[in-house]
């Protein structure tokens, strides 16, 4: 009887040892499977970035859900990019004319365009205005001919012009 008990004890010890061995192998296999799944998920995210995004309007909003930037096609089919201040006033506008000519304009806090830079078939134009929108200075660099600089007074009379 004593021999049978010893044999049974050895057999239980061996089974417990094999059980621990299988638990380790199972844990290792599950760990490897988890790594493979995570790598696959990471790779899948990279592949899920679209090659192209189509829209007529894209609006960026701040944390207070105020419109801060907008990339859109206007009603007359012209693209434009508008950056707005905290009050929602457009302060910086980049747009194309109907003929594809670029214009960059800067506005003051009340929304009045104060600086306008544009390029067209005739050349480059930089306009500076006062708070009422009246022209105060202009620099024209034509495609052909001499550049011109003009300063205008409050009474809309030319103060200085070159050439």
C-alpha positions as CSV (number, residue, x, y, z in Angstrom):
1,X,0.0,0.0,0.0
2,X,2.9,2.3,0.8
3,X,4.3,1.7,-2.7
4,X,1.0,2.6,-4.3
5,X,0.8,5.8,-2.4
6,X,4.4,6.7,-3.4
7,X,3.6,6.0,-7.1
8,X,0.4,8.0,-6.8
9,X,2.3,10.9,-5.3
10,X,4.9,10.8,-8.0
11,X,2.2,10.7,-10.7
12,X,0.4,13.7,-9.2
13,X,3.7,15.6,-8.9
14,X,4.4,14.9,-12.6
15,X,0.9,15.9,-13.7
16,X,1.2,19.2,-11.7
17,X,4.6,19.8,-13.3
18,X,3.1,19.2,-16.8
19,X,0.2,21.4,-15.9
20,X,2.6,24.3,-15.0
21,X,4.5,23.7,-18.3
22,X,1.3,23.9,-20.3
23,X,0.2,27.1,-18.5
24,X,3.5,28.8,-19.3
25,X,3.2,27.7,-23.0
26,X,-0.4,28.9,-23.1
27,X,0.6,32.3,-21.5
28,X,3.4,32.7,-24.0
29,X,1.1,31.8,-27.0
30,X,-1.5,34.3,-25.8
31,X,1.1,37.0,-25.3
32,X,2.4,36.5,-28.8
33,X,-1.1,36.5,-30.2
34,X,-1.8,39.8,-28.4
35,X,1.4,41.3,-29.9
36,X,0.4,40.2,-33.3
37,X,-3.1,41.6,-32.9
38,X,-1.7,45.0,-31.6
39,X,0.7,45.2,-34.5
40,X,-2.1,44.4,-36.9
41,X,-4.3,47.1,-35.4
42,X,-1.5,49.7,-35.7
43,X,-0.9,48.7,-39.3
44,X,-4.6,48.8,-40.0
45,X,-4.8,52.4,-38.6
46,X,-2.1,53.6,-41.0
47,X,-4.0,52.0,-43.9
48,X,-7.3,53.6,-42.8
49,X,-6.0,57.2,-43.5
50,X,-7.8,58.2,-46.7
51,X,-5.8,59.1,-49.7
52,X,-8.3,61.8,-50.6
53,X,-11.0,63.8,-48.7
54,X,-13.7,65.5,-50.8
55,X,-15.8,68.3,-49.4
56,X,-17.1,71.7,-50.5
57,X,-16.5,73.2,-47.0
58,X,-14.2,72.4,-44.1
59,X,-14.7,74.3,-40.8
60,X,-12.2,74.2,-37.9
61,X,-13.7,75.1,-34.5
62,X,-12.0,76.0,-31.2
63,X,-12.8,74.4,-27.9
64,X,-15.6,76.9,-27.4
65,X,-17.1,75.7,-30.7
66,X,-16.5,79.0,-32.5
67,X,-15.6,79.0,-36.1
68,X,-11.9,79.8,-36.3
69,X,-10.9,78.7,-39.8
70,X,-12.8,77.7,-43.0
71,X,-11.7,76.3,-46.3
72,X,-14.6,76.5,-48.7
73,X,-15.8,77.0,-52.2
74,X,-17.9,80.1,-52.5
75,X,-21.2,80.3,-54.3
76,X,-19.5,81.6,-57.4
77,X,-17.2,78.5,-57.4
78,X,-14.0,80.2,-56.0
79,X,-11.8,78.6,-53.3
80,X,-11.0,80.5,-50.2
81,X,-9.4,80.1,-46.8
82,X,-10.6,82.3,-44.0
83,X,-9.1,82.7,-40.5
84,X,-11.4,84.3,-37.9
85,X,-10.7,85.9,-34.5
86,X,-12.3,85.1,-31.1
87,X,-15.3,87.3,-32.0
88,X,-15.9,85.4,-35.3
89,X,-14.7,88.3,-37.5
90,X,-12.7,87.2,-40.6
91,X,-9.1,88.6,-40.1
92,X,-7.1,86.8,-42.8
93,X,-8.5,85.7,-46.1
94,X,-6.7,83.9,-48.9
95,X,-8.8,83.5,-52.1
96,X,-8.7,83.1,-55.8
97,X,-10.6,85.3,-58.2
98,X,-12.9,83.9,-60.9
99,X,-9.8,83.9,-63.2
100,X,-7.6,82.1,-60.7
101,X,-5.8,85.2,-59.5
102,X,-4.7,85.1,-55.8
103,X,-5.6,87.7,-53.2
104,X,-4.4,87.8,-49.6
105,X,-6.2,90.3,-47.3
106,X,-5.8,91.3,-43.6
107,X,-8.7,92.8,-41.7
108,X,-8.8,94.8,-38.5
109,X,-10.8,93.9,-35.4
110,X,-14.1,95.3,-36.9
111,X,-13.6,93.3,-40.1
112,X,-12.5,96.1,-42.3
113,X,-9.9,95.1,-44.9
114,X,-6.7,97.1,-44.1
115,X,-4.0,95.3,-46.2
116,X,-4.7,93.6,-49.6
117,X,-2.1,91.9,-51.7
118,X,-3.1,90.6,-55.1
119,X,-1.6,89.4,-58.3
120,X,-3.4,89.6,-61.6
121,X,-2.6,89.7,-65.3
122,X,-1.4,93.3,-65.0
123,X,1.0,92.8,-62.1
124,X,1.2,92.9,-58.3
125,X,-0.8,95.3,-56.1
126,X,-0.4,96.1,-52.4
127,X,-3.2,98.3,-51.0
128,X,-3.2,99.9,-47.5
129,X,-6.4,101.4,-46.2
130,X,-7.5,103.3,-43.1
131,X,-10.2,102.2,-40.7
132,X,-12.9,103.5,-43.0
133,X,-11.6,101.5,-45.9
134,X,-10.2,104.5,-47.8
135,X,-7.0,104.0,-49.8
136,X,-4.0,105.5,-48.1
137,X,-1.1,103.8,-49.9
138,X,-0.6,101.7,-52.9
139,X,2.3,99.9,-54.5
140,X,1.8,98.6,-58.0
141,X,4.4,96.5,-59.7
142,X,3.1,96.0,-63.2
143,X,4.0,93.1,-65.5
144,X,5.5,95.6,-67.8
145,X,6.8,99.1,-67.1
146,X,7.9,100.9,-63.9
147,X,6.6,100.2,-60.4
148,X,4.5,103.0,-58.8
149,X,4.1,104.0,-55.2
150,X,1.3,106.4,-54.1
151,X,0.4,107.9,-50.8
152,X,-3.0,109.4,-50.3
153,X,-4.2,111.9,-47.7
154,X,-7.4,112.0,-45.7
155,X,-9.0,114.3,-48.2
156,X,-8.3,111.6,-50.9
157,X,-5.6,113.9,-52.5
158,X,-2.4,112.3,-53.6
159,X,0.3,113.4,-51.1
160,X,3.2,111.7,-53.0
161,X,3.7,109.6,-56.0
162,X,6.7,107.9,-57.7
163,X,7.5,107.9,-60.5
